[in-house]
Amino acid sequence: MPSAARPKSRPLDLDPAEFDLETLDGLPVPQDPAIAAALLLLNRALSAVGVSLGDASEDGSVCLILAPTAWTEAVRDTWKAAGRRGERYADGAEFRSWSNGAWVAWAPTEAPSRRGRDDGAFEKALWKGKHVLGVASDDAWLPPDLVAAADHRLELPVLTVADVAAVARELCHDTVTSAVPDDLAAASLTPRVLRLARRPGQGADEFVRKVLEILARDAATAAAATATAEKASPPSPRETPTLDRLHGMDEAVAWGLTVARDLLDYREGRLAWADVDRGCLLSGPPGCGKTLFARALAASCGATLVTGSYGQWLGSGQGHQGDLLKAMKQTFALARSSAPSILFIDEVDSFPNRATITHAWADWEIQVVNSLLAEIDGVEGREGVVLLAACNMPDKLDPALVRSGRLDRHLRIGLPDRAGLARILREHLGADLPDFDLSGAALAAGGSSGADCERLVRGARRRARAAGRAMFAEDLLEEIGGTSDRTAAETWVAAVHEAGHAVAACRLQPGTLRAISLRETEGAGGHMLLRPLSTYAAASEIRDRLIVVLAARAAEEVILGAPSSGAGGGPGSDLAFATNLAAVCVAALGFGDGAGLTWLGLPDQCSLPGMMSSNPGLAEAVGRILADAYGDALKLVAEVRPMVEDVARQLVKRKVLDGETVAAIVGWHERGQKQGRKVTRGVVDAQTRAARQALMTAAAAETRRALAAIRAAYLASEVAFEEGRDGEVEEGGQGSLPEDG
């Protein structure tokens, strides 16, 4: 087996004149190897622009040096020693008193947390005739006025192996004779490495050997750390997104793969640009992966991603319309110059519909929308640019934005289903829990977005770290379940609420229930997942959906004696959803008696309050629909109360139930009713509670007899409950975790 290739090496035959660190005006060669190397590099940078060190560092001059962050402080200290003859400087970033320094230096090693604080100090230094030096890896880290007023602008060259040999020769008064590799990464040769390699009485060969040893050790350490980090926490799809790593958005991924193939054919001349699908709108709730899709599309296409948004363009200047339009134009120009590229406009629903603007500054916003439309298909064209836009509320868009030739394809990205959630969790878990079946975790996490899945996995890893061990499946399941401080009584209320939804869905719209859960999230004490209504839903289907939504409140009223506040609250509450659905029936679908067939507009969560307050007839019609639906919900729950209570009990026990499990419980009760079977569990539970209360005052002997009676009664209730089930609940429950059907 051949041995691994060795780095190319060569003996150094250096020209002493090329690498000579001549003393400047009698200054001795620095003994600090980092300062010596920086002096060599500064001499080379000054020679490149034809300026002497004396001229660049004299009083009243402003010098800007771009240098890697690792060299920033060494360059500043070298400038002090060689350029300013050791004079004390004032730190520009922390400057307080001008008497503390003969000159001023800015040498940041990171981006400043606040901008603009240094401008006054720079102006004062300049008019007082002081020399000013700015050293940074990015001139954006320096005061803007310093960058603009710089008399001299230098770029520090990279340090090479030959330069290290020259430094060794000057410091050690010796010649490098050993062979050294000539393909070392220049970025690895930093002041730290040079200082760690220096020893008293050292020869030049020994110094270079030490440098190479440190570089090899650092490379090995970095490789080990990278391997450990990748094993412990693999890159998430958010860090390295490609279309094949996105799940739960199958339609969008399929379109993206088609665009990737078309762009490849376009690049190679097999497809005309006119045949490429080049405009698409993504819509969906927050966190569903719209922005991630844009990044993945660009990566999979091998195209440059250029981004923009209303907020980004508006914030590019002083808030004037001219600044916004200029920034917008620059973004489109950048996309055209980078073609083939993906131009992604985020939150495109920030641009208003011109037909609905009524406020005093309507002309201002209309001109902004007009300019956006002009850029999309202006006279310069956008060949090679695929336009992608994302929003949460597509119905708010100006119709001109989504006409043919612009954003003419609309892809809706919803929350992932159970299978999609399992795949997303697997992506984020990486090497963790490789053999664990995630279908149960996906069921428990129903209603979560892709961003939620990333947070859940991150939380599970945090739990494992806190315990000082590898991740267990329980870490993920506990993170999904969350922490709850609900009392048993509050948990029962939540279970009854969700059970009301679930049983009504199974009775009125079989096959639509995906899952119910007691998982608490912000603003919700539980969740019900239903398959959406068809685009061509009949009036009866919509009415049944209203009953399903209101059945949770009805279950609380029938079983608990009074409804809780659980059905109300914010825009995502049951009452908000039901009200909006009823309003859509009346105002937009012609299913109500308030407006006949007159189309009054499509209500949504934002526009509905205004429509209701300005149209009493609409509000009255919606109220009648809701009252009738709630009346039917009360009747339904009263008829199926044993089913609701049974589902609620199972939900308290398991925390989450899939649709098949709920359907099995409902089916068992329905068959029992047809067979005339009497379900006695509720009676036995009442007898058991009464017996337990009696135990508190009974004598010891009576206590033993009562316990025996309770046990017998409980066993009898279990037999009555299981009789005739034929194993349906267990087969359809979480033990086997069937797929969504």
C-alpha positions in Angstrom: 0.0 0.0 0.0 1.6 3.3 -1.0 2.4 5.7 1.7 0.5 9.0 2.1 1.8 11.9 0.1 4.2 14.1 2.0 4.0 17.9 1.9 6.2 19.5 -0.7 9.4 20.7 0.9 12.4 22.6 -0.3 15.5 24.1 1.3 15.3 27.9 1.6 17.7 29.8 -0.5 16.8 33.3 0.7 18.0 36.6 -0.8 19.1 38.5 2.3 18.2 41.8 0.6 14.7 40.8 -0.1 13.9 39.8 3.5 16.3 42.1 5.4 14.8 43.7 8.5 17.0 46.7 8.3 16.9 49.0 11.3 15.0 52.2 10.7 16.9 55.4 11.8 18.9 53.4 14.3 16.0 51.4 15.8 17.1 47.9 16.8 15.4 44.8 15.3 12.6 43.9 17.7 13.1 40.7 19.8 9.4 39.9 19.8 9.0 37.6 16.7 5.4 38.9 16.1 6.6 42.5 16.1 9.5 41.6 13.8 7.2 39.8 11.4 4.7 42.7 11.5 7.5 45.2 10.7 8.5 43.1 7.7 4.9 43.0 6.4 4.4 46.8 7.0 7.6 47.6 5.1 6.2 45.5 2.2 2.7 47.2 2.4 4.3 50.7 2.4 6.5 49.8 -0.5 3.4 48.7 -2.5 1.9 52.2 -2.3 5.2 54.1 -2.5 5.0 55.7 1.0 7.6 55.7 3.7 6.9 54.8 7.3 7.9 58.3 8.4 5.4 60.0 6.1 2.6 57.6 7.0 3.0 58.0 10.7 3.8 61.7 11.0 1.6 64.1 13.0 -1.5 65.2 11.3 -1.7 62.2 9.0 -4.4 59.5 9.0 -3.4 56.0 8.1 -5.8 53.0 7.6 -4.4 49.5 7.6 -6.5 46.5 6.8 -5.1 43.4 8.6 -6.4 40.1 9.8 -7.8 40.2 13.3 -5.0 38.1 14.6 -2.5 40.7 13.5 -4.4 43.8 14.5 -2.7 44.4 17.9 0.7 43.4 16.6 0.5 45.9 13.8 -0.6 48.7 16.2 2.3 47.9 18.6 4.8 47.7 15.7 3.5 51.1 14.5 4.1 52.5 18.0 7.7 51.1 18.2 8.9 51.8 14.6 6.6 54.6 13.4 6.1 56.7 16.5 9.4 55.8 18.3 7.6 54.3 21.3 5.3 57.3 22.0 2.3 56.6 24.1 -1.0 56.4 22.2 -4.6 57.0 23.2 -7.1 54.3 22.5 -9.7 55.9 20.2 -12.5 53.5 21.3 -12.0 54.4 25.0 -10.6 57.9 24.6 -11.2 60.2 27.5 -8.3 62.6 27.9 -6.1 63.9 25.0 -3.2 64.5 27.4 -2.8 60.7 27.7 -1.5 60.1 24.2 0.7 61.8 21.6 -1.3 60.0 18.9 -4.6 58.1 18.6 -5.1 54.5 17.5 -8.2 52.5 16.7 -7.5 48.7 16.6 -10.7 46.8 17.2 -10.6 43.0 17.2 -14.4 42.6 16.9 -17.3 44.5 15.5 -18.3 47.4 17.7 -21.5 47.1 19.7 -22.4 50.7 19.1 -21.7 52.9 16.1 -21.0 56.6 15.9 -19.5 57.0 19.4 -16.0 57.5 18.0 -16.7 60.1 15.4 -16.3 63.0 17.7 -13.0 61.7 19.1 -11.6 61.4 15.6 -12.6 64.9 14.6 -11.0 66.3 17.7 -7.8 64.4 17.1 -7.6 65.6 13.5 -8.0 69.3 14.1 -5.5 69.1 17.0 -2.9 67.8 14.5 -2.5 64.4 16.1 -1.5 61.4 14.1 -4.4 58.8 13.8 -4.0 55.1 13.0 -6.9 52.7 12.2 -6.2 49.0 12.1 -9.0 46.4 11.5 -9.9 43.4 9.4 -13.0 45.3 8.3 -13.1 49.0 7.8 -16.8 49.0 8.9 -15.4 48.4 12.4 -13.7 51.8 12.3 -15.2 55.3 12.6 -16.8 56.2 9.2 -15.0 59.5 9.2 -11.6 57.9 9.7 -12.2 55.6 6.7 -13.4 58.5 4.5 -10.5 60.9 5.6 -7.6 58.3 5.5 -4.5 59.8 3.8 -2.9 56.4 3.4 -4.6 53.0 3.0 -2.5 49.9 3.4 -3.3 46.2 3.1 -1.1 43.9 5.2 0.2 41.1 3.0 0.1 37.5 4.2 3.0 36.0 6.1 4.7 33.2 4.2 7.1 30.5 5.2 9.9 32.5 3.6 9.0 35.4 5.8 9.2 33.2 8.9 12.6 32.1 7.8 13.6 35.8 7.4 12.4 36.5 10.9 14.3 33.5 12.3 17.5 34.7 10.6 17.2 38.2 12.0 16.2 37.1 15.5 18.6 34.2 15.9 21.5 35.7 13.7 21.5 32.3 11.9 20.6 30.9 8.6 17.8 28.4 8.0 19.2 25.3 6.3 16.5 22.7 6.9 13.8 21.9 4.3 10.4 23.3 5.1 7.0 22.7 3.4 6.0 25.6 1.0 2.3 24.9 1.1 1.3 26.0 4.6 -1.9 27.9 5.0 -0.9 31.6 5.5 -3.8 32.2 7.8 -2.2 29.8 10.3 0.9 31.9 10.7 -0.2 34.2 13.5 1.6 36.2 16.2 0.5 33.6 18.7 2.3 30.8 16.8 5.5 32.9 16.4 5.6 33.8 20.1 5.0 30.2 21.2 7.9 29.0 19.1 10.5 31.5 20.4 13.1 30.3 23.0 16.2 32.0 24.4 19.4 31.0 22.6 17.5 29.4 19.8 18.9 28.7 16.3 17.0 29.6 13.2 16.4 26.0 12.2 15.1 25.3 15.7 12.7 28.3 15.6 11.3 27.2 12.2 10.9 23.6 13.5 9.0 24.8 16.5 6.7 26.9 14.3 5.9 23.8 12.2 5.3 21.7 15.3 2.8 24.2 16.7 1.0 24.5 13.3 0.7 20.7 13.1 -0.6 20.4 16.7 -3.1 23.2 16.1 -4.3 21.5 12.9 -4.8 18.2 14.7 -6.6 19.8 17.6 -8.9 21.7 15.2 -9.7 18.5 13.3 -10.5 16.6 16.4 -12.7 19.4 17.7 -14.6 19.6 14.4 -15.1 15.8 14.4 -16.3 15.9 18.0 -18.7 18.8 17.4 -20.1 17.1 14.3 -20.7 13.8 16.2 -22.2 15.5 19.2 -24.3 18.0 17.4 -24.5 17.5 13.6 -25.2 20.5 11.4 -28.9 21.2 11.3 -30.8 21.8 8.1 -30.9 25.4 9.0 -27.0 25.5 8.8 -26.6 23.5 5.6 -30.0 23.5 3.9 -30.6 21.7 0.6 -33.9 20.6 -0.9 -33.4 17.0 -0.1 -33.2 17.8 3.7 -36.6 19.7 3.7 -39.7 17.7 4.8 -43.3 18.4 5.2 -43.4 20.7 2.1 -43.4 18.1 -0.7 -45.1 20.3 -3.3 -42.5 23.1 -2.8 -39.6 20.7 -2.8 -40.8 19.1 -6.1 -41.0 22.6 -7.7 -37.6 23.5 -6.4 -36.0 20.4 -7.8 -37.6 21.2 -11.2 -36.2 24.7 -11.1 -32.7 23.3 -10.2 -32.8 21.0 -13.3 -34.0 23.8 -15.5 -31.3 26.2 -14.3 -28.7 23.6 -15.1 -30.1 23.1 -18.6 -30.2 26.9 -19.0 -26.5 27.2 -18.0 -25.5 24.6 -20.5 -27.5 26.1 -23.3 -30.1 23.3 -23.5 -33.0 25.4 -22.3 -34.1 28.9 -23.2 -34.7 31.3 -20.3 -38.3 31.8 -21.5 -39.0 28.2 -20.6 -37.8 28.4 -17.0 -40.3 28.8 -14.2 -39.0 32.0 -12.7 -41.6 33.4 -10.3 -43.1 31.8 -7.2 -45.0 32.9 -4.1 -44.7 30.9 -0.8 -47.3 31.3 1.8 -47.9 29.7 5.2 -47.9 30.3 8.9 -44.8 31.5 10.8 -42.1 28.9 11.3 -43.1 26.6 8.5 -39.8 27.0 6.6 -40.4 29.6 3.9 -37.0 31.4 4.4 -35.3 28.1 4.8 -36.7 26.9 1.5 -35.2 29.9 -0.2 -31.8 29.1 1.1 -32.1 25.5 0.2 -33.3 26.3 -3.3 -30.3 28.5 -3.9 -27.9 25.9 -2.5 -29.5 23.1 -4.6 -29.4 25.2 -7.7 -25.8 26.4 -7.2 -27.1 29.9 -7.5 -26.4 33.1 -5.6 -29.1 34.0 -3.0 -30.0 37.7 -3.0 -32.5 38.8 -0.3 -34.6 41.9 0.3 -37.7 43.0 2.1 -39.8 46.1 2.6 -38.3 46.5 6.1 -34.7 46.0 4.9 -35.1 48.6 2.1 -36.9 51.1 4.3 -34.2 50.8 6.9 -31.4 51.3 4.5 -31.4 55.1 4.8 -33.3 57.8 6.8 -36.8 56.4 6.0 -37.3 58.6 3.0 -39.0 57.1 0.0 -36.0 57.8 -2.2 -33.7 55.8 0.1 -36.2 52.8 0.0 -36.5 52.9 -3.8 -32.7 53.2 -4.3 -32.1 50.2 -2.0 -34.7 48.2 -3.8 -33.1 49.0 -7.2 -29.7 48.0 -5.9 -31.0 44.6 -4.7 -32.5 43.9 -8.1 -29.3 45.1 -9.8 -27.2 42.8 -7.6 -29.5 39.8 -8.5 -29.1 40.5 -12.2 -25.3 40.9 -12.0 -25.1 37.6 -10.0 -27.2 35.6 -12.4 -28.1 32.8 -12.2 -29.5 33.8 -8.9 -32.4 33.4 -6.5 -33.9 36.8 -5.5 -35.9 36.2 -2.3 -38.3 38.9 -1.1 -39.4 38.1 2.4 -42.6 39.3 4.0 -43.9 40.5 0.7 -47.3 41.1 2.2 -45.7 44.2 3.8 -46.4 45.8 0.4 -50.1 46.8 0.5 -52.8 46.3 -2.0 -53.1 49.6 -3.9 -56.9 49.1 -4.2 -57.5 49.0 -0.5 -55.2 51.9 0.7 -57.3 54.7 2.2 -55.0 56.5 4.6 -53.5 60.0 4.1 -50.2 58.8 2.7 -51.7 56.4 0.2 -49.7 58.0 -2.7 -46.4 57.2 -0.9 -47.2 53.5 -0.6 -48.7 53.3 -4.1 -45.5 54.6 -5.6 -43.5 52.0 -3.6 -45.7 49.2 -5.0 -45.4 50.6 -8.5 -41.6 50.7 -8.2 -41.5 47.1 -7.1 -43.7 46.0 -10.0 -41.4 48.0 -12.4 -38.3 46.3 -11.0 -39.8 42.8 -11.3 -40.4 43.2 -15.1 -38.6 46.4 -16.0 -36.9 47.3 -19.2 -33.6 45.8 -18.1 -35.2 42.4 -17.7 -34.1 39.8 -15.2 -32.8 36.9 -17.3 -31.2 34.4 -15.0 -33.0 35.6 -11.9 -35.6 33.4 -10.3 -38.0 35.5 -8.1 -39.2 34.0 -4.9 -41.4 35.8 -2.4 -42.8 34.7 1.0 -45.7 35.9 3.1 -48.1 34.8 5.8 -51.3 36.4 4.3 -51.4 36.0 0.5 -54.9 37.5 0.3 -53.4 40.8 1.3 -51.2 41.1 -1.8 -51.8 43.4 -4.7 -53.3 41.4 -7.6 -50.6 42.8 -9.9 -47.9 41.0 -7.9 -49.3 37.6 -8.6 -50.3 37.9 -12.2 -48.7 35.9 -14.9 -45.0 36.7 -15.5 -44.4 37.8 -11.9 -45.3 35.6 -8.9 -47.5 33.5 -11.0 -47.1 30.2 -9.1 -48.4 30.0 -5.5 -47.2 27.2 -3.2 -48.8 27.0 0.2 -46.7 25.5 2.9 -48.7 24.4 5.9 -47.7 22.8 9.2 -46.2 19.4 8.6 -48.3 16.2 9.2 -47.2 13.4 11.4 -45.0 11.7 8.8 -43.4 15.1 8.0 -42.8 15.9 11.6 -41.0 12.5 12.1 -38.7 13.2 9.2 -38.0 16.8 10.4 -37.2 15.5 13.9 -34.8 12.9 12.4 -33.0 15.6 10.4 -32.4 17.7 13.5 -31.5 14.7 15.7 -28.7 13.7 13.3 -26.8 10.9 15.0 -28.8 11.0 18.2 -31.4 8.3 18.9 -30.6 6.5 15.6 -32.8 3.4 16.3 -35.7 5.2 18.0 -39.1 5.2 16.2 -40.1 8.9 16.0 -43.7 8.3 14.9 -44.9 8.5 18.6 -42.9 11.7 19.2 -44.3 13.2 16.0 -47.8 12.4 17.1 -47.2 14.1 20.5 -45.7 17.1 18.7 -48.7 17.5 16.4 -49.3 21.1 15.4 -45.6 22.0 15.6 -43.7 23.7 12.8 -40.2 22.9 11.5 -38.8 25.7 13.7 -40.6 24.1 16.7 -38.9 20.7 15.9 -35.5 22.4 16.0 -36.3 23.9 19.3 -37.6 20.6 20.8 -34.4 18.8 19.7 -32.2 21.6 21.1 -34.1 21.3 24.4 -33.7 17.5 24.5 -29.9 17.9 24.1 -29.9 20.5 26.8 -31.6 18.0 29.2 -29.0 15.4 28.3 -26.1 17.8 28.9 -27.6 18.8 32.2 -27.7 15.1 33.2 -24.1 14.5 32.0 -25.0 11.7 29.6 -26.1 11.0 26.0 -29.6 11.8 24.9 -32.3 9.4 25.7 -35.7 9.2 24.0 -37.3 10.4 27.3 -35.4 13.7 26.9 -37.2 14.3 23.6 -40.6 13.1 24.8 -40.4 15.2 27.9 -39.4 18.3 25.9 -42.3 17.8 23.6 -44.7 17.3 26.6 -43.3 20.4 28.2 -43.6 21.2 31.9 -47.0 21.8 33.3 -48.1 23.2 36.6 -51.8 22.4 36.0 -53.7 20.8 38.8 -55.6 17.5 38.3 -58.8 19.4 38.1 -57.4 21.8 35.4 -56.1 18.8 33.5 -59.5 17.2 33.5 -61.1 20.4 32.2 -58.6 20.4 29.3 -59.2 16.8 28.6 -62.9 17.2 28.5 -62.5 20.2 26.1 -60.3 18.3 23.7 -62.5 15.1 24.0 -65.5 17.2 23.0 -63.8 18.3 19.8 -62.6 14.7 19.1 -65.9 12.9 19.6 -67.8 15.4 17.5 -65.3 15.1 14.7 -65.6 11.3 14.7 -69.4 11.4 14.7 -69.9 14.2 12.2 -66.8 14.1 10.0 -65.3 10.6 10.2 -61.7 10.3 9.1 -60.9 14.0 9.6 -59.4 13.8 13.1 -55.6 13.3 13.2 -54.9 13.7 16.9 -55.7 15.4 20.1 -53.2 16.3 22.8 -52.8 17.9 26.2 -49.5 19.5 25.2 -49.5 23.0 26.5 -48.2 25.8 24.3 -48.4 29.6 24.6 -52.1 30.5 24.6 -53.3 26.9 24.3 -53.9 24.2 26.9 -54.3 21.4 24.3 -54.5 20.8 20.6 -56.8 19.2 18.1 -55.5 18.4 14.6 -58.1 18.1 11.8 -57.8 17.6 8.1 -58.8 20.8 6.4 -62.0 21.2 4.6 -62.1 20.7 0.9 -62.1 23.8 -1.4 -65.5 22.7 -2.6 -67.0 22.0 0.8 -70.8 22.0 1.0 -72.8 24.2 3.4 -73.6 21.1 5.5 -69.8 20.3 5.8 -69.0 23.7 7.0 -71.9 23.6 9.5 -70.6 20.3 10.8 -67.1 21.8 11.2 -68.6 24.7 13.2 -70.3 22.1 15.5 -66.9 20.3 15.9 -65.2 23.5 16.9 -67.9 24.5 19.4 -68.3 21.0 20.8 -65.4 21.6 23.2 -67.2 24.4 25.0 -70.4 22.4 24.9 -68.6 19.4 26.5 -67.5 21.6 29.4 -71.0 22.9 29.9 -72.7 19.5 29.8 -70.1 17.5 31.7 -68.6 20.1 34.1 -71.8 22.2 34.6 -70.4 25.4 33.1 -67.9 26.3 30.3 -64.4 27.6 31.1 -62.5 30.3 29.3 -60.7 27.7 27.2 -62.7 28.2 24.1 -62.1 31.9 23.9 -59.1 34.2 23.9 -56.9 35.3 21.0 -57.1 34.9 17.3 -56.3 31.2 17.4 -59.1 30.4 19.9 -62.1 28.2 19.1 -64.5 31.2 19.2 -62.3 33.2 16.9 -62.1 30.4 14.4 -65.8 29.7 14.5 -66.7 33.4 14.2 -64.5 33.8 11.2 -65.8 30.6 9.5 -69.4 31.7 10.0 -68.6 35.2 8.7 -67.0 33.6 5.6 -70.2 31.6 5.0 -72.3 34.8 5.1 -70.0 37.4 3.5 -68.1 35.3 0.8 -69.8 32.0 0.2 -73.5 32.8 0.0 -74.4 30.3 2.7 -76.0 32.6 5.2 -79.3 34.5 5.2 -77.7 37.9 6.0 -76.6 38.9 2.5 -78.0 36.3 0.2 -75.6 35.8 -2.7 -74.0 39.2 -2.3 -70.2 39.0 -1.9 -69.2 41.4 0.9 -65.5 40.4 0.9 -63.4 37.6 2.4 -63.1 38.1 6.1 -59.9 37.2 8.0 -58.7 37.7 11.5 -57.5 41.2 10.7 -60.5 42.5 8.8 -63.3 40.6 10.6 -63.7 43.0 13.6 -64.1 46.0 11.3 -66.5 44.2 9.0 -68.7 43.1 11.9 -68.7 46.6 13.6 -69.6 48.4 10.3 -72.2 45.9 9.2 -74.8 45.1 11.9 -76.6 42.8 9.5 -73.5 40.7 9.0 -72.9 40.5 12.7 -76.5 39.5 13.4 -76.4 36.7 10.8 -73.1 35.4 12.1 -74.5 35.4 15.6 -77.5 33.3 14.5 -75.3 30.8 12.8 -73.1 30.4 15.9 -76.1 30.1 18.2 -77.7 27.4 16.1 -74.4 25.5 15.8 -73.8 25.7 19.5 -77.3 24.4 20.2 -76.6 21.4 18.0 -73.2 20.9 19.8 -74.9 20.8 23.2 -77.4 18.2 22.0 -74.7 16.1 20.4 -72.5 16.1 23.6 -75.5 15.3 25.7 -76.2 12.2 23.5 -72.6 11.0 23.5 -71.5 12.0 27.0 -70.2 8.5 27.9 -68.0 8.6 24.8 -66.6 12.1 25.6 -65.9 11.1 29.2 -64.2 7.9 28.1 -62.0 9.7 25.6 -61.1 12.3 28.2 -60.1 9.7 30.7 -57.8 8.0 28.1 -56.4 11.4 27.2 -55.5 12.2 30.8 -53.7 8.8 31.0 -51.8 9.0 27.6 -51.5 12.8 27.1 -52.0 12.3 23.3 -54.4 10.2 21.2 -54.4 9.7 17.5 -57.5 9.8 15.4 -57.7 6.0 15.1 -57.7 5.6 18.8 -60.5 8.0 19.4 -62.5 6.4 16.5 -62.0 3.0 18.1 -63.4 4.3 21.5 -66.4 5.9 19.7 -67.0 2.8 17.7 -67.0 0.6 20.7 -69.6 2.8 22.4 -71.7 2.9 19.2 -71.7 -0.9 18.9 -72.6 -1.2 22.6 -75.6 1.1 22.0 -76.8 -1.0 19.1 -76.4 -4.2 21.2 -78.2 -2.7 24.2 -75.1 -3.1 26.3 -75.1 -1.0 29.5 -71.9 0.8 30.2 -71.5 1.0 34.0 -68.1 2.5 34.4 -69.4 5.9 35.4 -71.6 4.3 38.1 -68.8 2.2 39.4 -66.5 5.3 39.6 -69.1 7.1 41.7 -69.5 4.1 44.0 -65.7 3.9 44.3 -65.4 7.5 45.3 -68.1 7.1 47.9 -66.5 4.0 49.3 -63.1 5.8 49.5 -64.7 8.6 51.4 -66.3 6.1 53.9 -62.9 4.6 54.6 -61.7 7.8 56.3 -64.0 7.1 59.3 -64.3 3.3 59.2 -62.6 1.0 61.7 -59.6 -1.1 60.6 -61.7 -4.2 60.0 -64.3 -2.3 58.1 -61.5 -0.7 56.1 -60.2 -4.1 54.9 -63.7 -5.2 53.8 -64.4 -1.9 52.1 -61.1 -2.1 50.2 -62.0 -5.6 49.0 -65.4 -4.4 47.8 -63.8 -1.5 46.0 -61.3 -3.7 44.3 -64.1 -6.1 43.2 -66.2 -3.2 41.9 -63.2 -1.7 40.0 -62.4 -5.0 38.4 -66.1 -5.4 37.4 -66.0 -1.9 35.8 -62.8 -2.8 33.8 -64.5 -6.0 32.5 -67.6 -4.0 31.5 -65.4 -1.4 29.7 -63.3 -3.9 27.8 -66.2 -6.3 26.9 -66.8 -6.3 23.2 -63.8 -4.1 22.3 -62.1 -6.9 20.4 -58.8 -5.1 21.1 -59.6 -2.1 18.9 -58.3 0.6 21.3 -55.0 -1.1 21.9 -54.5 -1.8 18.2 -55.3 1.8 17.2 -53.6 3.4 20.2 -50.2 4.6 20.7 -48.7 1.2 21.2 -48.7 0.5 17.5 -48.7 4.1 16.4 -50.5 3.8 13.0 -49.7 6.2 10.3 -52.2 9.0 9.4 -54.8 7.5 7.2 
